[in-house]
Amino acid sequence: ISVQGFRNIANSCTGIMHLTINDMPTLTDNCVKALVEKCQRITSIVFIGAPHISDRAFKALSTCNLRKIRFEGNKRITDACFKFIGRNYPNISHIYMVDCKGITDGSLKSLLPLRQLTMLNLANCARIGDMGLKQFLDGPASIKIRELNLNNCIQLGDSSIVKLSERCPNLNYLSLRNCEHFTDQGIEYIVNIFSLISVDLSGTGISNEGLIILSRHKKLKELSLSECDRITDFGIQAFCKSSLILEYLDVSYCPQLSDEVIKALAIYCTNLTSLSIAGCPKITDLAMEMLSAKCHYLHILDISGCVLLTDQTLEDLQIGCRQLRILKMKYCRCIST
Protein backbone atom coordinates (compact mmCIF):
# COMPACT_ATOMS: atom_id res chain seq x y z
CA ILE A 1 0.00 0.00 0.00
CA SER A 2 1.40 3.37 -1.01
CA VAL A 3 1.25 6.68 0.84
CA GLN A 4 -1.76 7.61 -1.29
CA GLY A 5 -3.43 4.36 -0.29
CA PHE A 6 -3.09 5.24 3.39
CA ARG A 7 -4.41 8.72 2.63
CA ASN A 8 -7.48 7.12 1.05
CA ILE A 9 -7.97 4.91 4.10
CA ALA A 10 -7.73 7.97 6.36
CA ASN A 11 -10.36 9.83 4.34
CA SER A 12 -12.79 6.93 4.65
CA CYS A 13 -12.04 5.75 8.20
CA THR A 14 -11.43 8.80 10.34
CA GLY A 15 -12.59 7.02 13.51
CA ILE A 16 -9.77 4.45 13.67
CA MET A 17 -8.73 3.86 17.29
CA HIS A 18 -6.66 0.66 17.14
CA LEU A 19 -4.08 0.36 14.37
CA THR A 20 -2.32 -2.96 13.70
CA ILE A 21 -0.04 -3.28 10.67
CA ASN A 22 2.15 -6.40 10.70
CA ASP A 23 4.56 -7.85 8.15
CA MET A 24 4.41 -4.88 5.80
CA PRO A 25 8.03 -4.13 4.84
CA THR A 26 6.90 -1.25 2.59
CA LEU A 27 5.38 0.68 5.51
CA THR A 28 7.16 4.02 5.98
CA ASP A 29 6.95 7.08 8.20
CA ASN A 30 5.13 8.94 5.41
CA CYS A 31 2.43 6.26 5.34
CA VAL A 32 1.83 6.76 9.06
CA LYS A 33 1.86 10.53 8.65
CA ALA A 34 -0.74 10.35 5.87
CA LEU A 35 -2.99 8.22 8.06
CA VAL A 36 -2.66 10.35 11.18
CA GLU A 37 -3.58 13.58 9.36
CA LYS A 38 -7.21 12.47 9.45
CA CYS A 39 -7.17 9.71 12.10
CA GLN A 40 -6.34 11.45 15.35
CA ARG A 41 -8.39 9.18 17.63
CA ILE A 42 -5.82 6.38 17.48
CA THR A 43 -5.05 5.07 20.97
CA SER A 44 -3.05 1.91 20.22
CA ILE A 45 -0.57 0.92 17.51
CA VAL A 46 1.09 -2.38 16.63
CA PHE A 47 3.87 -2.38 14.03
CA ILE A 48 5.63 -5.76 13.74
CA GLY A 49 7.75 -6.46 10.71
CA ALA A 50 7.98 -2.81 9.64
CA PRO A 51 11.73 -2.20 9.36
CA HIS A 52 11.45 1.23 7.70
CA ILE A 53 9.48 2.91 10.48
CA SER A 54 11.65 5.36 12.42
CA ASP A 55 11.41 8.00 15.13
CA ARG A 56 9.64 10.30 12.65
CA ALA A 57 6.53 8.14 12.83
CA PHE A 58 6.22 8.94 16.54
CA LYS A 59 6.54 12.62 15.83
CA ALA A 60 3.57 12.29 13.46
CA LEU A 61 1.62 10.31 16.08
CA SER A 62 2.13 12.99 18.72
CA THR A 63 -1.30 14.45 17.87
CA CYS A 64 -2.93 11.19 19.05
CA ASN A 65 -3.62 10.15 22.63
CA LEU A 66 -1.65 6.91 22.47
CA ARG A 67 -2.06 4.45 25.33
CA LYS A 68 -0.51 1.30 23.89
CA ILE A 69 2.55 0.93 21.64
CA ARG A 70 3.97 -2.31 20.28
CA PHE A 71 7.03 -2.52 18.03
CA GLU A 72 9.21 -5.54 17.36
CA GLY A 73 12.49 -6.04 15.53
CA ASN A 74 13.09 -2.46 14.45
CA LYS A 75 16.64 -1.09 14.07
CA ARG A 76 15.67 2.52 13.26
CA ILE A 77 13.89 3.30 16.51
CA THR A 78 16.26 5.21 18.82
CA ASP A 79 16.22 7.09 22.10
CA ALA A 80 14.59 10.03 20.28
CA CYS A 81 11.43 7.96 19.97
CA PHE A 82 11.20 7.63 23.74
CA LYS A 83 11.62 11.38 24.12
CA PHE A 84 8.46 11.81 22.03
CA ILE A 85 6.71 9.21 24.19
CA GLY A 86 7.73 10.89 27.45
CA ARG A 87 6.66 14.35 26.25
CA ASN A 88 3.50 13.62 24.27
CA TYR A 89 1.79 10.52 25.64
CA PRO A 90 1.07 11.14 29.33
CA ASN A 91 -1.68 8.49 29.40
CA ILE A 92 0.32 5.66 27.88
CA SER A 93 -0.07 2.41 29.83
CA HIS A 94 1.67 -0.23 27.66
CA ILE A 95 5.06 0.03 25.95
CA TYR A 96 6.23 -3.06 24.07
CA MET A 97 9.52 -2.40 22.25
CA VAL A 98 11.10 -5.79 21.67
CA ASP A 99 14.38 -6.30 19.82
CA CYS A 100 14.91 -2.60 19.08
CA LYS A 101 18.69 -2.40 19.00
CA GLY A 102 18.89 1.40 19.01
CA ILE A 103 17.38 1.78 22.46
CA THR A 104 19.79 2.65 25.31
CA ASP A 105 19.64 3.82 28.92
CA GLY A 106 18.67 7.25 27.60
CA SER A 107 15.29 5.84 26.53
CA LEU A 108 14.43 4.79 30.05
CA LYS A 109 15.36 8.19 31.41
CA SER A 110 12.88 9.76 28.97
CA LEU A 111 10.04 7.74 30.50
CA LEU A 112 10.41 9.41 33.90
CA PRO A 113 7.32 11.71 33.53
CA LEU A 114 4.88 8.86 32.80
CA ARG A 115 2.37 8.18 35.57
CA GLN A 116 0.02 5.62 33.99
CA LEU A 117 2.52 3.03 32.73
CA THR A 118 1.64 -0.50 33.83
CA MET A 119 3.51 -2.67 31.31
CA LEU A 120 7.04 -2.25 29.95
CA ASN A 121 8.59 -4.87 27.67
CA LEU A 122 12.13 -4.16 26.44
CA ALA A 123 13.21 -7.74 25.74
CA ASN A 124 16.30 -8.12 23.55
CA CYS A 125 17.21 -4.43 23.91
CA ALA A 126 20.75 -5.39 24.83
CA ARG A 127 22.11 -1.85 25.31
CA ILE A 128 19.98 -1.23 28.40
CA GLY A 129 21.85 -1.46 31.69
CA ASP A 130 21.54 -0.88 35.42
CA MET A 131 21.91 2.89 35.19
CA GLY A 132 18.97 3.33 32.83
CA LEU A 133 16.70 1.02 34.80
CA LYS A 134 17.51 2.80 38.05
CA GLN A 135 16.68 6.18 36.49
CA PHE A 136 13.36 4.87 35.21
CA LEU A 137 12.48 3.41 38.61
CA ASP A 138 13.06 6.79 40.25
CA GLY A 139 10.05 8.13 38.33
CA PRO A 140 6.34 7.86 39.15
CA ALA A 141 5.78 5.03 36.64
CA SER A 142 7.48 2.55 38.97
CA ILE A 143 4.60 2.77 41.45
CA LYS A 144 2.00 1.47 38.96
CA ILE A 145 4.14 -0.89 36.89
CA ARG A 146 2.70 -4.41 36.95
CA GLU A 147 4.66 -6.18 34.21
CA LEU A 148 8.36 -5.76 33.43
CA ASN A 149 10.11 -7.84 30.76
CA LEU A 150 13.87 -7.39 30.44
CA ASN A 151 14.74 -10.67 28.71
CA ASN A 152 18.21 -10.72 27.18
CA CYS A 153 19.12 -7.29 28.56
CA ILE A 154 22.52 -8.78 29.26
CA GLN A 155 24.06 -5.70 30.89
CA LEU A 156 21.64 -5.80 33.81
CA GLY A 157 22.85 -7.08 37.16
CA ASP A 158 21.86 -7.31 40.80
CA SER A 159 22.27 -3.60 41.62
CA SER A 160 19.17 -2.46 39.71
CA ILE A 161 17.06 -5.14 41.44
CA VAL A 162 17.64 -3.34 44.75
CA LYS A 163 15.87 -0.28 43.34
CA LEU A 164 13.19 -2.50 41.82
CA SER A 165 12.27 -3.94 45.21
CA GLU A 166 12.06 -0.44 46.72
CA ARG A 167 10.01 1.23 44.00
CA CYS A 168 7.61 -1.38 42.51
CA PRO A 169 5.00 -2.34 45.13
CA ASN A 170 2.49 -3.50 42.48
CA LEU A 171 4.77 -5.56 40.22
CA ASN A 172 3.12 -8.89 39.30
CA TYR A 173 5.26 -10.20 36.41
CA LEU A 174 9.05 -9.96 36.19
CA SER A 175 11.17 -11.56 33.48
CA LEU A 176 14.98 -11.50 33.62
CA ARG A 177 15.61 -14.40 31.23
CA ASN A 178 19.24 -14.64 30.15
CA CYS A 179 20.34 -11.69 32.30
CA GLU A 180 23.48 -13.63 33.06
CA HIS A 181 24.87 -11.17 35.62
CA PHE A 182 21.86 -11.69 37.87
CA THR A 183 22.80 -13.87 40.84
CA ASP A 184 21.57 -15.16 44.19
CA GLN A 185 22.30 -11.75 45.70
CA GLY A 186 19.52 -10.24 43.57
CA ILE A 187 17.06 -12.84 44.88
CA GLU A 188 17.42 -11.28 48.34
CA TYR A 189 15.60 -8.24 46.95
CA ILE A 190 13.13 -9.98 44.63
CA VAL A 191 11.74 -11.87 47.60
CA ASN A 192 10.69 -8.51 49.09
CA ILE A 193 8.39 -7.70 46.14
CA PHE A 194 5.34 -9.25 47.76
CA SER A 195 3.02 -8.52 44.82
CA LEU A 196 4.97 -10.81 42.47
CA ILE A 197 3.14 -13.86 41.16
CA SER A 198 5.36 -14.72 38.16
CA VAL A 199 9.16 -14.69 37.78
CA ASP A 200 11.35 -15.86 34.89
CA LEU A 201 14.98 -16.40 35.90
CA SER A 202 15.89 -18.76 33.06
CA GLY A 203 19.51 -18.61 31.96
CA THR A 204 20.67 -16.62 34.98
CA GLY A 205 23.32 -17.43 37.56
CA ILE A 206 20.86 -18.52 40.24
CA SER A 207 21.85 -21.52 42.38
CA ASN A 208 20.31 -23.62 45.15
CA GLU A 209 21.06 -20.83 47.62
CA GLY A 210 18.97 -18.43 45.56
CA LEU A 211 16.06 -20.87 45.44
CA ILE A 212 16.15 -21.29 49.20
CA ILE A 213 15.90 -17.50 49.54
CA LEU A 214 13.11 -17.36 46.94
CA SER A 215 11.15 -19.96 48.90
CA ARG A 216 10.47 -17.26 51.51
CA HIS A 217 8.18 -15.46 49.06
CA LYS A 218 5.42 -18.12 49.22
CA LYS A 219 3.07 -16.29 46.81
CA LEU A 220 4.58 -17.20 43.44
CA LYS A 221 2.28 -19.00 41.03
CA GLU A 222 4.70 -19.14 38.07
CA LEU A 223 8.45 -19.79 38.02
CA SER A 224 10.78 -20.37 35.06
CA LEU A 225 14.29 -21.69 35.65
CA SER A 226 15.15 -23.12 32.24
CA GLU A 227 18.87 -23.64 31.61
CA CYS A 228 19.88 -22.81 35.18
CA ASP A 229 22.54 -25.48 35.30
CA ARG A 230 23.67 -24.73 38.86
CA ILE A 231 20.33 -25.86 40.29
CA THR A 232 20.01 -29.33 41.81
CA ASP A 233 17.24 -31.37 43.46
CA PHE A 234 17.98 -29.76 46.82
CA GLY A 235 17.14 -26.23 45.64
CA ILE A 236 13.88 -27.20 43.92
CA GLN A 237 12.79 -29.28 46.93
CA ALA A 238 13.35 -26.33 49.26
CA PHE A 239 11.35 -24.04 46.99
CA CYS A 240 8.45 -26.48 46.57
CA LYS A 241 7.99 -26.94 50.31
CA SER A 242 7.01 -23.27 50.63
CA SER A 243 5.22 -22.82 47.29
CA LEU A 244 1.93 -24.63 47.76
CA ILE A 245 0.04 -22.41 45.27
CA LEU A 246 2.53 -22.93 42.41
CA GLU A 247 0.73 -23.51 39.09
CA TYR A 248 3.48 -23.18 36.46
CA LEU A 249 7.05 -24.49 36.60
CA ASP A 250 9.69 -24.64 33.89
CA VAL A 251 12.89 -26.44 34.86
CA SER A 252 13.76 -27.56 31.35
CA TYR A 253 17.41 -28.20 30.56
CA CYS A 254 18.49 -28.28 34.19
CA PRO A 255 20.51 -31.47 33.71
CA GLN A 256 21.23 -32.18 37.40
CA LEU A 257 17.56 -32.69 38.32
CA SER A 258 16.30 -36.19 39.09
CA ASP A 259 13.17 -38.01 40.28
CA GLU A 260 13.47 -36.24 43.65
CA VAL A 261 12.22 -33.02 42.06
CA ILE A 262 9.08 -34.70 40.73
CA LYS A 263 8.51 -36.29 44.12
CA ALA A 264 8.62 -32.84 45.77
CA LEU A 265 6.15 -31.47 43.21
CA ALA A 266 3.79 -34.39 43.80
CA ILE A 267 3.84 -33.79 47.56
CA TYR A 268 3.74 -29.99 47.80
CA CYS A 269 2.58 -28.54 44.46
CA THR A 270 -0.59 -30.42 43.60
CA ASN A 271 -2.15 -27.36 41.93
CA LEU A 272 0.30 -27.49 39.02
CA THR A 273 -1.31 -26.88 35.63
CA SER A 274 1.86 -26.57 33.51
CA LEU A 275 5.21 -28.32 33.89
CA SER A 276 8.26 -28.51 31.66
CA ILE A 277 11.04 -30.96 32.47
CA ALA A 278 12.31 -31.11 28.89
CA GLY A 279 15.99 -31.93 28.66
CA CYS A 280 16.17 -33.47 32.15
CA PRO A 281 17.63 -36.88 31.24
CA LYS A 282 17.59 -38.39 34.76
CA ILE A 283 13.78 -38.44 35.12
CA THR A 284 12.30 -41.96 35.15
CA ASP A 285 8.89 -43.62 34.93
CA LEU A 286 8.76 -43.91 38.71
CA ALA A 287 8.75 -40.12 39.05
CA MET A 288 6.01 -39.72 36.46
CA GLU A 289 3.91 -42.30 38.30
CA MET A 290 4.09 -40.13 41.44
CA LEU A 291 3.27 -36.99 39.44
CA SER A 292 0.25 -38.65 37.79
CA ALA A 293 -1.06 -39.83 41.15
CA LYS A 294 -1.04 -36.37 42.75
CA CYS A 295 -1.08 -33.57 40.14
CA HIS A 296 -4.53 -34.08 38.63
CA TYR A 297 -4.88 -30.52 37.29
CA LEU A 298 -2.02 -30.68 34.77
CA HIS A 299 -3.03 -29.19 31.40
CA ILE A 300 0.40 -28.86 29.79
CA LEU A 301 3.38 -31.20 30.18
CA ASP A 302 6.68 -31.21 28.30
CA ILE A 303 8.87 -34.30 28.76
CA SER A 304 10.89 -33.89 25.55
CA GLY A 305 14.39 -35.27 25.89
CA CYS A 306 13.60 -37.31 29.00
CA VAL A 307 15.27 -40.29 27.44
CA LEU A 308 14.56 -42.81 30.22
CA LEU A 309 10.78 -42.51 30.03
CA THR A 310 8.82 -45.38 28.48
CA ASP A 311 5.24 -46.20 27.51
CA GLN A 312 4.54 -46.75 31.20
CA THR A 313 4.58 -42.96 31.68
CA LEU A 314 1.84 -42.53 29.09
CA GLU A 315 -0.31 -45.13 30.82
CA ASP A 316 0.10 -43.39 34.19
CA LEU A 317 -0.69 -39.97 32.70
CA GLN A 318 -3.81 -41.33 31.03
CA ILE A 319 -5.09 -42.61 34.37
CA GLY A 320 -4.07 -39.76 36.69
CA CYS A 321 -3.97 -36.58 34.58
CA ARG A 322 -7.33 -36.57 32.85
CA GLN A 323 -7.22 -32.80 32.27
CA LEU A 324 -4.00 -33.00 30.27
CA ARG A 325 -4.45 -31.16 26.96
CA ILE A 326 -0.91 -30.71 25.62
CA LEU A 327 1.82 -33.35 25.93
CA LYS A 328 5.19 -32.76 24.27
CA MET A 329 7.54 -35.73 24.10
CA LYS A 330 10.11 -35.18 21.36
CA TYR A 331 13.25 -37.30 21.50
CA CYS A 332 11.80 -39.80 24.00
CA ARG A 333 13.31 -42.77 22.24
CA CYS A 334 11.91 -45.36 24.68
CA ILE A 335 8.32 -44.31 24.02
CA SER A 336 6.80 -46.20 21.09
CA THR A 337 5.06 -44.31 18.30
Buried (B, 14 or more C-beta within 10 A) or exposed (E): EEBEEBBEBBEEEEEBEEBEBEEBEEBBBBBBBBBBBBBBEBBBBBBBEBBBBBBBBBBBBEEBBBBBBBBBBBEBBBBBBBBBBBEBBEEBBBBBBBBBBBBBBBBBBBBBEBEBBBBBBBBBBBBBBBBBBBBBBBBEBBEBBBBBBBBBBBBBBBBBBBBBBBBBEEBBBBBBBBBBBBBBBBBBBBBBBEEBBBBBBBBBBBBBBBBBBBBEBEEBBBBBBBBBEBBBBBBBBBBBEBBEEBBBBBBBBBBBBBBBBBBBBBEBBBBBBBBBBBBBBBBBBBBBBBBBEBBBBBBBBBBBBBBBBBEBBBBBBEEBBEEBEEBEBEEBEEBEE
